Amino acid sequence: MEDLGRLIKTHPFFADLAPDHLQLVVGCATNRRLGAGQMLFQEGASADHFFLLREGRVALELNVPQRGPFVFETIDDDEVLGWSWLMPPYRWHFDARAITPLRYFAFDAKCLRGKMEADHELGYALMQHFLPVIVDRLQATRVRMLDLFGATPGAGPGHV
């Protein structure tokens, strides 16, 4: 069996995390698998984990009335998934379904929030890792919406 700390250290998301912080984070982690078609989490459920994908692909879906699930993004190998665990009310805002079999790390949110509260340097380091992901995903969503509505970037309000 491979050492969990070494495996997590090799994941791009935590590759530059300080060794003492990595040790704290690893204490909240488990190594998991999920079959294709299975749900990783569902909208409205408690956001009690975040995930680092090792292998596989996840579809992020919104349930559209009278149309069913709408895939608005996919998450692939070596990416991070989930930031709803960072802010109350700690609920998922969409569904996540495995498109392919997954190998991933799951990090217990309550465990991490406790460690972040006890060690503010750890909290700051984790926020430095999560904020670029959040900004990138929001920017990608903005571009997809512009494509969806046929808007020209920079056209200003009302030019959608």
N, C-alpha and C positions, 0 to 999 in steps of 0.2 A: 504494500500500500504506500502510495506516495505521500510525502509530508505536505499537509494542508498549507502551512505557512509558505513553503517554497513554491507551491503551485500558485497561490494567490500573489506572491511577489512577482511572478513571471507574467501575470495578467497586465496588459498595458495600463489599465485604470489605476493600479496601485504600484506600478514599477518604481516610481520615485518617492514613495511614502517612506518617511523616516523609520528605521528599524523598530524603535520603541512604540511608535504608533501602529506599525504593521502588526506587532505582537498583540496589541489591544484589540485591533480589528479582527484578527484571526480567531480570537477567543469567542467571537459572536458568529462565526461562519460554519456552514455545513456544505459538504459536497453532495450534489444531487443530480438525478436524471429524471427526464419526463418524456413520455411517448408522443409521437406526432398526433396532433388533433386534440391533445389534452389542454385544459386551461391552467395557466400559471396563476392567474388571478382574475377576479371579476369585478366589474363596476359596482361601487357601493360597499364592497367588502373591506374589512380592516386592512390597511396597508402596513402590515407587520413585518415586512422584509424588503430588501432591495436585492438585486440579482446582478451577477457578473456572468455573462455567457462565455462558456469555453468553446462549445461547438453547437451549431444549430441555428435555427432562424425562428423568430417569434413575430406574429402579426399582432399589431395593436389595432383594436376594433372599437367602433362606436355602434351602438344599436340604433338604427334609424327606423322609426315607426313605419309600418307598412312596407318596409324594404329589407329589414333584417340587418345583419352585421355589415359594416362598411370598414374595410381595412384602410387606415389613414397613414400607417407607417409600418415598416418592418425593422427589426433589430437583429443583427447578425453576430457571428463569432467575435469574441473579444470586445463586445460593447457592454455598457452598463444599462440596466433597466430599472426604473422606479425611483422617484424622488418624493412621492406622496407621503412617505414615512417621516419626512423632515418637518412637516408643519401640520398642526391640528387642522381638521379633525382626524387626520391619518386614515383617509379613505381613498380607494382607487377611483379614478374618474373615467375609466374605460376598461375594456377586457384585454387580456393578453393570452393568445392561443399559440401553442407550439405548431409550427408549420412542418418542421422536421423533428426527429428525435433530438432532445437537448441534453447537454452536459453543462452544468452551471454551479456557481456558488450562490447560496442564499445566506444573507446576513440578517440576523435577528435585530429588528428595529429598536425594540425596547432595550435590549442589551447595549446597542450602540448609543442610543440617546442617553442612557445612564452614564456610559463612559465619556461621552462628549460633555455632559454636565460636570462630571468630576474633573475632567482634564480639558480645559478650554483651548489649549494648543491643539489637541486632537480634533476638537470641534472645528477650529479654524482651518486646519489642514484638510478635513473632509469637505468642508464648504468650498475650499479652493479647488477640490477635485470635482465636485458636483456642479458648481456654477457654470463652468464652460459647457458642460453637457446640456444643462437647462437652456442656456442661451442658444446653443447650436440647434437644439430641437425646436425652440420657438421660432428661430429664423427660418428653419426649413419649413415649418408649418405656414409661416407668412408667405413664403414663395409658392407653396402648393395652393394656398388660397388665391393668390394673384393669378396663378395658372387656371384655377377652377373658374374664377369669375372673369377672366380675360382682361384684367386691369393692367395698366402700364405702370411699372414702378416709378414713383416720384411724381405721379400725375396730380397728387393732392387729394384732399377730401372730396367725396362726391363724384369721383371719376372712376368708379368701379364698373 
